[in-house]
Amino acid sequence: MTKDEPTQVDFYRDVLGSPKFVVAPMVDQSELAWRMLSRRHGAHLCYTPMIHSSLFVKDPKYRKDAIQTCAEDRPLIVQFCGNDPQTLLEAGLIVQDLCDCAAVDINLGCPQAIARKGHYGAFLQDEWDLISDIVNTLSKNLRIPVTCKIRIFEDIQKTILYAQMLERSGCKLLTVHGRTREQKGPLTGLADWRYVKTIREHIKIPIFSNGNIQCLEDVTRCLEETGVQGIMTAEGNLYNPSVFESKIPLTWEICKEYLDLVELYPCPSSFIRGHLFKILHHLLALPSNDGFRSRTATAQNIEDFRRVVNELEAKYLPIHEGVVEYVQELSSTDEPEKTFNISIPPWLCHSYIRIPPEEHKMKLEEAQKRAEDPNREKRLFYDEEGNQISRKKMKKLRRLNRKPGRQGSQNERSFDLCAECTNPVGLKCSFSMCKRCCKSHCLEKDVKCIGHKLLKNE
């Protein structure tokens, strides 16, 4: 090591600024506008969304869309996924010149089906030689450090060896998600901080812990129990961007602040929709707010989203201020036979707590039994006019409602008919005919039709 080369501790302290509060890389969710919102509310370090290294190298448009940042968006770590050392290196070389990022992170933790299909993320964790080659290649050839994000194995000793291999290969900072690759979706369960603590005791590089962070008290407890340098959160941040400030803000205030940032740093409407569904989750889950939920799902521009937020504020601000009495109602996910001691009203930002995997499995078994019961009472479906319709018809209507630009089943798209037969006319036909009739007409009259690409013999 030369005297000018920074040590591993220097990277965490001097380059990153000793961050404790970290916003995770989230596909379609940790875009620039959201990162800036999170930084306003206490985040010390942010990651970009996961970027596909091969697309980043090959597609200039994808590259431009993937790396959106500004001078205030620092420190920033860019995360890539992939399984080819040279492609990942090329992506790293591009990004280190493209933006002033602090490091490149290798995604070794994504457990989703798309990662299995693309052979990256947590589905590389059994190929240690390949992973070592990737980290070593980037570490030796980039002028910025390489970091990694992993999930644990069930075998704690294997997890320790895994982390040590990454350290030897050149990883300068390790984020440990205390769940296995199989713990996802309804089977997520709790992250195991004991694994994180044990890894911390066996490697020297800085560690971030990821998982089980829903409030600032969780952050403090995790730091104490694991001894890590920083805490990374994804869902906790999405449901309450003020999680690192130990605040429980009004949902509409956070929504409006985020929408203002989107005006400065535009992003696709699907990103906005995803964020508003998280922030407003507890409000939109109430049956009386089904209309707001549908409008959020079909909103196409920032004005549509603002209208929903403003109307929710108008409805719940008088309740929040005590002018109007609040009558508690169960959300669509609550069971009527259960009662809850809800200390946080739904118009305030707070976390979403998943049911335990065991309870989820029990519910699946009960649902399967009901489905197999020949005497079960079948659910009936109705259209807007109260007419009973089939389940298939109801699904079609719901799809159409999610895409308001499309015409509904009551007003199906109609086609003009061919001048010679009953087939639909070609939309660009010069003679208002279907292709078959147009072809005969062109041969008979020795003319051409550009619309059907029927050119006469010169």
C-alpha positions in Angstrom: 0.0 0.0 0.0 1.4 3.4 -1.0 1.3 6.4 1.4 -1.2 8.1 -0.9 -3.6 5.2 -1.1 -6.5 5.6 1.4 -7.0 2.8 3.9 -10.2 0.9 4.3 -11.2 3.0 7.3 -10.4 6.2 5.4 -12.9 5.3 2.7 -15.7 5.1 5.2 -14.6 8.1 7.2 -13.1 10.5 4.7 -14.9 9.6 1.5 -18.3 8.7 2.8 -18.2 10.9 5.8 -18.9 8.1 8.4 -22.5 7.6 7.4 -24.9 5.8 9.9 -28.2 6.3 8.1 -28.3 4.8 4.6 -31.0 4.5 2.0 -30.9 1.2 0.1 -30.7 0.7 -3.6 -34.3 0.1 -4.7 -35.4 -0.7 -8.3 -37.7 2.1 -9.6 -37.8 3.6 -6.0 -34.5 5.2 -5.1 -34.4 7.6 -8.0 -32.9 11.1 -7.7 -36.1 12.8 -6.5 -36.5 10.2 -3.7 -32.9 10.4 -2.7 -33.1 14.1 -2.4 -36.2 13.8 -0.2 -34.4 11.2 2.0 -31.4 13.4 2.4 -33.6 16.3 3.5 -34.9 14.0 6.2 -31.7 12.7 7.7 -30.2 10.2 5.3 -26.3 10.4 5.2 -25.7 8.1 2.2 -27.8 7.0 -0.7 -27.5 4.3 -3.4 -28.8 4.4 -7.0 -31.4 1.9 -8.0 -29.9 -1.4 -9.2 -28.5 -0.9 -12.7 -28.1 -3.8 -15.2 -24.4 -3.6 -16.2 -24.9 -5.1 -19.7 -27.6 -2.6 -20.6 -25.7 0.2 -19.1 -22.7 -0.6 -21.4 -24.7 -1.2 -24.6 -27.6 1.3 -24.4 -26.9 5.0 -24.3 -30.5 5.9 -23.5 -30.6 3.4 -20.6 -27.3 4.8 -19.4 -28.6 8.4 -19.4 -31.8 7.4 -17.6 -30.0 5.2 -15.0 -27.6 7.9 -13.9 -29.5 10.9 -12.8 -27.8 13.0 -10.1 -26.9 16.5 -9.1 -24.2 18.2 -7.0 -26.2 17.9 -3.8 -26.7 14.1 -4.3 -23.6 13.2 -2.4 -22.2 10.9 -1.2 -23.6 8.5 -3.8 -22.9 4.8 -4.5 -23.9 3.3 -7.8 -25.1 -0.3 -7.7 -24.7 -2.7 -10.6 -25.9 -6.2 -11.2 -24.4 -8.7 -13.6 -22.4 -11.9 -13.8 -19.6 -11.0 -16.2 -16.4 -9.5 -14.7 -15.4 -7.6 -17.9 -18.9 -6.2 -18.5 -19.2 -5.0 -14.9 -15.7 -3.5 -15.2 -16.7 -1.6 -18.3 -19.8 -0.3 -16.6 -17.7 0.7 -13.6 -15.1 2.5 -15.8 -17.9 4.5 -17.5 -19.7 5.5 -14.3 -16.5 6.6 -12.5 -16.0 9.1 -15.3 -19.7 9.9 -15.8 -20.5 11.1 -12.3 -18.7 11.9 -9.0 -19.8 8.7 -7.2 -18.0 7.5 -4.1 -18.0 3.8 -5.1 -19.5 1.0 -7.2 -21.6 -1.6 -5.4 -22.1 -5.2 -6.7 -25.6 -6.5 -6.1 -25.2 -10.0 -4.6 -28.5 -9.9 -2.7 -31.5 -9.6 -5.0 -33.7 -12.6 -4.4 -36.4 -11.9 -7.0 -37.4 -14.1 -9.9 -35.9 -11.6 -12.4 -32.5 -12.1 -10.7 -32.8 -15.9 -11.0 -33.7 -15.5 -14.7 -30.8 -13.1 -15.4 -28.4 -15.1 -13.2 -27.3 -12.2 -10.9 -28.0 -11.0 -7.3 -28.4 -13.7 -4.7 -28.4 -16.4 -7.4 -24.6 -15.9 -7.7 -23.9 -16.6 -4.0 -23.0 -20.3 -4.6 -20.4 -19.4 -7.3 -17.6 -18.0 -5.1 -14.9 -18.2 -7.8 -17.0 -16.0 -10.1 -17.9 -13.6 -7.4 -14.2 -13.3 -6.3 -13.2 -12.7 -10.0 -15.8 -9.9 -10.3 -14.8 -8.1 -7.1 -11.1 -8.6 -7.7 -11.3 -7.4 -11.3 -13.2 -4.2 -10.4 -11.1 -3.5 -7.3 -7.8 -3.7 -9.3 -9.0 -1.7 -12.3 -11.2 1.1 -10.9 -9.9 4.2 -9.2 -13.0 4.2 -6.9 -13.7 1.5 -4.3 -15.9 -1.6 -4.8 -18.5 -2.5 -2.2 -20.9 -5.5 -2.0 -24.4 -6.2 -0.8 -25.2 -9.8 0.2 -27.8 -12.0 1.9 -26.9 -14.7 4.5 -26.8 -18.5 4.2 -28.6 -20.6 6.8 -25.2 -21.9 7.9 -23.6 -19.1 9.8 -20.1 -20.5 9.4 -20.6 -20.5 5.6 -21.8 -16.9 5.8 -18.6 -15.9 7.7 -16.4 -17.6 5.0 -18.4 -15.9 2.3 -17.9 -12.4 3.8 -14.2 -13.1 4.4 -13.8 -14.2 0.7 -15.3 -10.9 -0.4 -12.9 -9.0 1.9 -9.9 -10.8 0.5 -11.1 -10.1 -3.1 -11.1 -6.4 -2.6 -14.5 -5.4 -1.2 -14.1 -2.2 0.8 -17.5 -2.1 2.5 -20.1 -4.9 3.0 -23.8 -4.5 3.4 -25.3 -7.6 5.1 -29.0 -8.3 4.7 -29.8 -10.6 7.6 -32.2 -12.8 5.5 -31.7 -15.8 3.3 -32.4 -15.9 -0.4 -35.6 -17.7 0.3 -37.0 -15.1 2.7 -39.0 -12.8 0.4 -42.5 -11.6 -0.2 -45.0 -13.2 2.2 -42.3 -15.4 3.6 -39.9 -12.5 4.4 -40.0 -12.9 8.2 -37.4 -11.2 10.4 -33.8 -10.5 9.5 -31.4 -12.2 11.9 -29.0 -9.6 13.4 -26.9 -12.4 15.1 -25.5 -13.2 11.7 -24.6 -9.5 11.1 -22.9 -9.3 14.5 -20.9 -12.5 13.9 -19.7 -11.3 10.5 -18.7 -7.9 12.1 -16.5 -9.8 14.5 -14.7 -11.8 11.7 -13.9 -9.1 9.1 -12.2 -5.7 9.3 -13.9 -3.7 6.6 -16.9 -1.5 7.5 -20.3 -3.1 7.6 -23.9 -1.9 7.0 -26.8 -3.9 8.4 -30.0 -4.2 6.4 -33.3 -5.5 7.6 -35.9 -4.9 10.4 -35.6 -1.1 10.3 -39.0 0.5 10.8 -38.2 3.4 13.1 -35.3 5.3 14.6 -35.4 3.1 17.7 -34.7 0.1 15.5 -31.7 1.9 14.1 -30.3 2.6 17.6 -31.0 -1.0 18.7 -29.3 -2.5 15.6 -26.2 -0.4 16.0 -25.9 -1.5 19.7 -26.6 -5.2 19.1 -24.5 -5.7 15.9 -21.6 -3.2 16.3 -21.9 -2.2 12.6 -20.9 1.2 11.2 -24.2 2.0 9.5 -27.8 1.0 9.1 -29.5 0.6 5.6 -33.2 0.6 5.2 -35.6 0.2 2.2 -39.2 -0.4 3.3 -38.8 1.7 6.4 -37.7 4.6 4.3 -40.4 4.1 1.7 -43.3 4.2 4.2 -41.7 7.0 6.2 -38.9 9.1 4.6 -38.4 10.8 8.0 -37.5 7.5 9.7 -34.0 8.7 10.4 -35.4 11.9 12.1 -37.6 9.9 14.5 -40.6 11.8 13.1 -44.1 10.7 12.1 -45.1 13.3 9.5 -48.4 13.9 7.9 -48.7 11.8 4.7 -49.9 14.7 2.5 -47.0 16.9 3.6 -44.4 14.3 2.6 -46.3 13.6 -0.7 -46.4 17.3 -1.6 -42.7 17.7 -0.8 -41.8 14.6 -3.0 -44.0 15.9 -5.8 -42.2 19.3 -5.7 -38.9 17.4 -6.0 -40.2 15.5 -9.0 -40.9 18.8 -10.6 -37.2 19.5 -10.3 -35.9 16.0 -11.0 -38.5 14.3 -13.3 -39.1 10.6 -13.2 -41.7 8.2 -14.8 -45.2 8.3 -13.4 -44.8 4.6 -12.4 -42.1 5.7 -9.9 -44.4 8.4 -8.5 -47.3 6.0 -8.2 -45.2 3.5 -6.3 -44.1 6.0 -3.8 -47.5 7.5 -3.2 -49.0 4.0 -2.7 -46.3 3.4 0.0 -46.7 6.8 1.8 -50.5 6.7 1.7 -50.7 2.9 2.2 -52.7 3.0 5.5 -55.1 5.7 4.1 -55.7 4.0 0.8 -56.3 0.6 2.4 -59.5 2.0 4.1 -62.7 1.0 2.2 -64.0 4.6 2.3 -60.9 5.6 0.2 -61.3 3.1 -2.6 -62.0 6.0 -5.0 -58.7 7.6 -4.0 -56.9 4.4 -4.5 -58.3 3.9 -8.0 -57.4 7.4 -9.0 -53.9 7.0 -7.8 -53.6 3.8 -9.8 -54.8 5.4 -13.0 -53.1 8.9 -12.6 -51.0 9.8 -15.6 -49.3 13.0 -14.6 -48.2 15.0 -11.6 -51.3 17.1 -11.6 -53.5 14.0 -11.2 -51.3 12.9 -8.2 -51.5 16.3 -6.7 -55.3 16.4 -6.9 -55.5 13.1 -5.0 -53.1 14.3 -2.3 -54.9 17.6 -1.9 -58.3 16.0 -1.6 -57.0 13.5 1.0 -55.6 16.5 3.0 -59.0 18.3 2.8 -60.7 15.2 4.1 -58.4 14.3 7.0 -56.8 17.6 8.1 -60.0 18.6 10.0 -59.9 15.2 11.7 -56.2 15.6 12.5 -56.8 19.1 14.0 -59.7 17.7 16.1 -62.4 19.7 14.3 -64.1 16.6 13.1 -64.4 13.3 15.1 -62.6 10.3 13.6 -64.5 7.1 13.3 -62.0 4.3 13.0 -62.6 1.8 10.3 -60.9 -1.5 9.5 -58.7 -1.6 6.4 -59.4 -4.0 3.6 -56.6 -6.2 4.9 -57.8 -6.4 8.5 -59.9 -9.3 9.8 -63.3 -8.2 11.3 -62.9 -10.5 14.2 -59.7 -8.9 15.3 -59.3 -5.6 17.2 -56.3 -3.4 17.2 -54.8 -0.9 19.5 -53.8 1.6 16.8 -51.7 4.4 18.3 -50.8 6.0 15.0 -53.7 7.2 12.9 -53.6 6.3 9.2 -53.0 9.8 7.9 -49.5 9.8 9.5 -46.5 8.1 7.9 -45.7 4.8 9.6 -44.3 1.4 8.7 -46.1 -1.5 7.2 -45.8 -4.7 9.3 -46.0 -8.0 7.4 -47.8 -10.9 8.9 -45.4 -13.7 10.1 -44.7 -16.4 7.5 -46.3 -19.0 9.7 -49.6 -17.1 9.7 -49.4 -16.6 5.9 -49.0 -20.4 5.4 -52.0 -21.0 7.6 -54.1 -18.6 5.6 -53.0 -20.2 2.4 -54.0 -23.6 3.7 -57.4 -22.3 4.8 -58.0 -20.6 1.4 -57.1 -23.9 -0.3 -59.6 -25.8 1.8 -62.4 -23.3 1.0 -61.6 -23.5 -2.7 -61.8 -27.3 -2.6 -65.2 -27.2 -0.8 -67.9 -28.0 -3.4 -70.6 -26.4 -1.1 -68.8 -23.1 -0.7 -70.7 -19.9 -1.4 -69.3 -18.5 -4.6 -68.5 -14.8 -4.9 -70.8 -12.8 -7.1 -69.6 -9.9 -9.3 -71.5 -6.9 -10.6 -70.8 -4.1 -13.1 -71.4 -0.4 -12.4 -75.1 -0.7 -13.3 -75.6 -3.5 -10.8 -75.9 -6.3 -13.4 -74.3 -9.6 -12.4 -71.3 -10.5 -14.5 -68.7 -13.3 -14.6 -65.4 -13.2 -12.9 -63.7 -13.0 -16.3 -65.7 -10.0 -17.2 -64.9 -8.3 -13.9 -61.2 -8.8 -14.5 -61.5 -7.3 -17.9 -63.3 -4.2 -16.5 -60.6 -3.7 -13.9 -57.9 -3.9 -16.5 -59.7 -1.2 -18.5 -60.2 1.0 -15.5 -56.4 0.9 -14.9 -55.9 2.2 -18.4 -58.4 5.0 -18.9 -57.0 5.9 -22.3 -58.4 2.6 -23.7 -62.0 2.3 -24.7 -64.2 0.1 -22.5 -66.2 -3.0 -23.2 -69.3 -0.9 -23.7 -67.6 1.1 -26.4 -65.4 -1.3 -28.2 -63.2 0.0 -31.0 -65.0 -0.2 -34.3 -63.5 -0.6 -37.8 -64.7 0.7 -41.1 -65.6 -2.1 -43.5 -63.9 -2.8 -46.8 -65.6 -1.3 -49.8 -65.8 -4.7 -51.4 -66.5 -7.1 -48.6 -67.2 -7.3 -44.8 -63.6 -7.4 -43.6 -62.1 -4.4 -41.8 -60.6 -1.8 -44.0 -56.8 -1.3 -44.0 -56.1 1.8 -42.0 -53.8 3.3 -44.6 -55.3 1.8 -47.7 -55.6 4.2 -50.6 -58.9 2.6 -51.7 -60.6 1.8 -48.4 -60.3 -1.9 -48.8 -59.0 -4.9 -47.0 -55.6 -6.2 -48.2 -57.1 -9.1 -50.2 -59.6 -6.9 -52.1 -57.0 -4.2 -52.5 -54.5 -6.6 -54.1 -57.2 -7.7 -56.6 -58.1 -4.1 -57.3 -54.4 -3.1 -57.9 -53.9 -6.0 -60.3 -57.1 -5.3 -62.2 -56.6 -1.5 -62.5 -52.8 -1.5 -62.7 -52.5 0.9 -59.8 -50.6 0.8 -56.5 -51.5 1.1 -52.8 -48.7 2.5 -50.6 -50.7 1.6 -47.4 -50.7 -2.1 -48.2 -47.3 -1.8 -50.0 -48.8 -3.1 -53.2 -46.7 -1.5 -56.0 -47.6 -1.9 -59.7 -45.1 -3.2 -62.1 -43.2 -0.4 -63.7 
